[in-house]
Amino acid sequence: GEAMLELSEGISVRPDDTLFIAAPEDLILMAEVRIPAAVQMHKIAELQPMMTDPLNRRISGNVTLTQNTTPIVVGDPVYRMVTLSLNRWFDAPDPALVDHAMYQRDYEKSVLLYESERYSATVALLRRIEEVRPGYADTLYLLGMSYQYLGDEREATSAFHASIAAHPRDTKSLLALAYLYLHQGNLSKSIAMYEQLVELAPNDATFWLELGDLYQQMKRHKQSLEAYRRALALDPGNAEAQYQLDILE
């Protein structure tokens, strides 16, 4: 397909040049001190320039992917083709690349692994991400979900709690924990998660409805009645909330 690139200042490209787009593949750390020493890069696409705009430092061209499993993202570096057979090499550890692109790349890979149900490989990659960029809510949530599919509820719970500790407004992990505790039969802890959810998202009728169901299971009828009323006020057509209210009132 076609692509539009913005060139760095001082870089010029001729229409007959062949360029390639690269992505970081691995971060090489110094032993013991764990300081980035280099970034292993790999070629993911070739680009044949069609039109250049030197004034605005832009170039458009046709892109041919060389590795279809690796998507192109904003910020991927572009190189002028020197050795046609070059597929992998090492670059200096640019701080921006180490700080963001490595995380972005590895996270996208972990999502692909997760979607293909390769949960053990997903966990291994997410653990590596956590070493470099700890405390990301999306990383920890996906780690928790992967552990859950592997049947390791202890590690799943730990990952979800770590996500919430780092990002208290992370509703995804709160909801995942609520479901996990419910699956374990721990209604009190599930309710505690839902009570945080309705505090963070008070206009979510589904959260109120599910909280009402949990209160009802715990014989906390007054609280369940209030929760169902809140759900119906937010979603007047909610048949389940209306049904529960008809029974309780």
C-alpha positions in Angstrom: 0.0 0.0 0.0 0.9 3.7 0.0 2.5 5.5 2.8 3.4 9.1 3.7 6.7 9.7 5.6 8.0 12.8 7.3 11.8 13.1 7.0 14.1 14.2 9.7 15.8 17.6 9.1 19.0 17.2 7.0 17.8 14.0 5.3 17.2 14.0 1.6 15.7 11.2 -0.6 15.9 10.8 -4.3 13.0 9.2 -6.3 15.3 6.3 -7.3 16.3 5.5 -3.7 15.1 2.4 -2.0 14.2 2.8 1.6 13.2 0.4 4.3 11.2 0.7 7.5 12.5 -1.0 10.7 11.3 -2.0 14.1 13.0 -2.7 17.4 13.2 -6.4 18.1 15.1 -6.8 21.3 16.8 -4.6 23.9 20.3 -5.6 24.8 21.2 -4.8 28.4 24.6 -4.6 30.0 25.2 -7.5 32.5 24.6 -6.8 36.2 23.9 -3.0 35.8 21.0 -3.7 33.3 21.7 -0.5 31.4 20.6 -0.5 27.7 23.7 -1.2 25.5 22.0 -1.6 22.1 18.7 -2.2 20.3 18.4 -5.1 17.8 16.5 -3.9 14.8 14.8 -5.8 12.0 13.5 -4.8 8.6 9.7 -5.0 8.4 8.9 -3.2 5.1 10.5 -1.7 1.9 9.4 1.6 0.5 9.9 2.8 -3.1 9.6 6.6 -3.2 7.1 8.0 -5.7 6.8 11.7 -4.8 9.0 13.9 -2.7 8.1 17.2 -1.1 11.5 18.7 0.1 9.8 21.9 1.4 7.7 20.0 3.9 10.2 17.2 4.3 7.7 14.6 3.2 7.8 11.6 0.9 5.1 9.3 -0.4 5.7 5.8 -1.8 4.7 2.2 -2.1 5.2 0.0 0.9 5.9 -3.8 0.7 5.8 -5.6 4.0 8.6 -8.1 4.6 7.2 -9.5 7.9 3.4 -9.4 7.9 3.2 -10.3 11.6 4.8 -7.0 12.6 2.6 -3.9 12.0 4.0 -0.5 11.1 3.5 2.2 13.8 4.2 5.9 14.0 7.8 6.5 14.9 9.3 3.5 13.2 12.7 4.6 11.8 13.3 4.7 8.0 16.7 3.8 6.5 18.2 4.2 3.0 18.8 0.8 1.6 22.5 -0.1 1.5 22.8 -3.8 1.7 19.8 -5.6 0.1 20.2 -8.7 2.2 20.3 -6.8 5.5 17.5 -8.0 7.7 18.8 -7.5 11.3 21.4 -5.2 12.9 22.1 -3.3 16.0 21.5 0.4 16.7 22.6 2.7 19.6 19.9 2.7 22.3 18.1 5.9 21.5 16.3 6.9 24.7 13.0 7.5 22.9 13.2 4.1 21.3 14.0 2.3 24.5 11.4 4.2 26.5 8.4 3.9 24.2 9.0 1.9 21.0 10.3 -1.2 22.6 7.3 -1.3 24.9 4.9 -0.6 22.1 6.4 -3.2 19.9 6.5 -6.0 22.5 3.1 -5.1 23.7 1.7 -5.5 20.2 3.4 -8.8 19.9 2.0 -10.0 23.2 -1.5 -9.0 22.0 -1.0 -11.1 18.8 0.1 -14.0 20.9 -2.8 -13.6 23.3 -5.3 -13.5 20.4 -3.8 -16.7 19.0 -4.3 -18.3 22.5 -0.6 -18.8 23.0 -0.9 -17.8 26.7 2.4 -19.2 28.0 4.3 -17.2 25.3 2.2 -14.2 26.1 3.2 -14.4 29.8 6.9 -14.7 28.9 6.9 -11.7 26.7 4.8 -9.6 29.1 7.2 -10.5 32.0 10.1 -9.1 29.8 8.1 -5.9 29.2 7.6 -5.5 32.9 11.4 -5.7 33.5 11.9 -2.7 31.1 8.7 -0.7 31.6 7.1 -1.8 34.9 3.6 -0.7 36.0 1.7 -0.3 32.8 -2.0 -1.0 33.3 -2.5 -2.6 29.8 0.5 -4.9 30.3 -0.6 -6.0 33.8 -4.2 -6.5 32.7 -3.2 -8.7 29.7 -0.8 -10.6 32.0 -3.6 -11.3 34.5 -5.9 -12.5 31.7 -3.2 -14.7 30.3 -2.6 -16.3 33.7 -6.3 -16.7 34.1 -6.6 -18.7 30.9 -3.6 -20.8 32.0 -5.6 -21.6 35.2 -3.2 -19.8 37.5 -5.6 -17.7 39.5 -3.0 -16.7 42.1 -0.8 -15.0 39.5 -3.8 -13.6 37.7 -5.0 -12.0 41.0 -1.5 -10.6 41.7 -1.3 -9.0 38.2 -4.7 -7.4 38.4 -3.9 -6.0 41.9 -0.6 -4.7 40.6 -2.4 -2.9 37.8 -4.9 -1.4 40.2 -2.2 -0.3 42.6 -0.3 1.5 39.8 -3.5 2.8 38.2 -6.4 3.0 40.7 -8.9 4.1 38.0 -8.2 1.0 35.9 -11.7 -0.3 35.5 -10.6 -3.3 33.3 -8.6 -4.9 36.0 -11.2 -4.1 38.7 -13.9 -5.8 36.6 -11.6 -8.8 35.9 -10.9 -9.2 39.6 -14.7 -9.0 40.3 -15.3 -11.8 37.9 -12.4 -13.8 39.2 -13.6 -13.5 42.8 -17.1 -14.4 41.7 -15.8 -17.5 40.0 -14.0 -18.4 43.2 -17.2 -18.0 45.2 -15.8 -15.0 47.1 -18.9 -12.7 46.9 -17.6 -10.2 49.5 -14.4 -9.5 47.5 -16.4 -9.4 44.3 -18.8 -6.8 45.8 -15.8 -4.8 47.0 -14.6 -4.6 43.4 -18.0 -3.6 42.1 -18.4 -0.9 44.7 -15.1 0.6 43.4 -16.4 0.3 39.8 -19.7 2.2 40.5 -17.7 4.8 42.3 -15.4 5.3 39.2 -18.2 4.9 36.7 -21.4 5.9 38.4 -23.3 6.2 35.1 -22.7 2.6 34.0 -26.0 0.8 34.4 -24.5 -2.7 33.9 -22.2 -2.2 36.9 -25.1 -1.2 39.1 -27.2 -4.2 37.9 -24.4 -6.7 38.5 -23.8 -5.2 41.9 -27.5 -5.5 42.7 -27.3 -9.2 41.8 -24.4 -9.7 44.2 -26.1 -7.9 47.0 -29.1 -10.0 46.5 -27.0 -13.2 46.7 -25.7 -11.9 50.0 -29.2 -11.2 51.3 -28.4 -7.5 51.4 -31.9 -6.6 50.1 -31.9 -2.9 50.9 -28.6 -2.4 49.0 -29.7 -4.6 46.1 -32.9 -2.6 45.8 -31.0 0.7 45.6 -28.5 -0.7 43.1 -31.4 -1.9 40.8 -33.1 1.5 41.1 -29.8 3.2 40.0 -29.5 0.8 37.1 -33.1 1.4 35.9 -32.7 5.2 36.3 -29.6 5.1 34.0 -31.2 2.6 31.6 -35.0 2.9 31.7 -35.4 0.0 29.3 -33.4 -2.4 31.3 -35.8 -5.4 31.6 -33.6 -7.3 34.1 -33.4 -4.4 36.5 -37.2 -3.9 36.3 -37.8 -7.6 36.8 -35.7 -7.6 40.0 -37.4 -4.5 41.3 -40.8 -6.0 40.7 -39.8 -8.9 42.9 -38.3 -6.9 45.7 -40.8 -4.0 45.9 
